[in-house]
C-alpha cells in the first residue's frame, strides 16, 4: 500500500475539484476578529442605519442578491 504525502493528497484533491468543474481562488477578507475592524464595521452599519434612504438601500441590496444568486443556493 502506497502512502501519499500531504502534498500529493492535496494535489489529487485539487485535480478532483477541477475535474468536477471548480476552480480554486484566493480571497482576502476582513479579519472580523480584530477589534478595530469590528469598530469600523459597527460605524459603517450605524451610518447605513441612520440614512434616510435605508429602506431603499436594503431593497437595492436585496434586488442584487435576487438577480445574482442561483435559486438552489438559497437556504443552504
N, C-alpha and C positions, 0 to 999 in steps of 0.2 A: 504494500500500500504506500503510495506516494503522499508525503505530507507537503502541502503547499505553504509557502511563506505568506505572511500578511500581505505583502505587495502583490503576490500572484493572485491571492483571493480577491483583492480589491480590483485588480486589473480584469479578472474574469467577471466580477460583478458589474463593472463599468461597461464591459463589452455586452453583457446580457441586457443591460438597460438600453444601450444604443441599438441593439438588435430589436428591442421592443418599441423603438420609435422615440426614445427620450434623448435629450442632450443635457450634458452637465453644464451648469452655470455657477458662477461665484457671485454672491451678492453681499455687499456691505450694508449693514443696517445699524440703526442707532442702538447703543447699549443701554437699554432702559433700566439696567441695574444701577447705573450711576445717578447719584443724587442730582447733579447739575442737569442731566438730561431729563430726569423726572420733573424738575422745576421748570425747565424750558417747555416741555410738553403741557404741563399744567397751565402755564401762562398762555400758550397758544390756544388751548381748549377754552380758557376763560375769555380770550379775545373773540373767539368764534361765538361763544355763548352770548356775549354782550352785543353782538352785531344786530342791527335792526333787521337784517336780511337772513337771520339764522335759519328760518324755516325754508327759504328759497335755496340757501346754500346746501342744506341737508337734502332737499329734493333733487338738486343737481347731482350730488354725490350718489344718491340712490339710483338716479337715471343712468349714470355712468356704469354703475355696478350691474344694473339690469341688462344693459346693452352688451357688456363685455364678459360676463361670467356665464359659462355654459350651464344649462338647467341642471345637469347631473352633478354639478359641484355644490349646489345649494343644499344645505342640511347635512353636509358631510363633516 
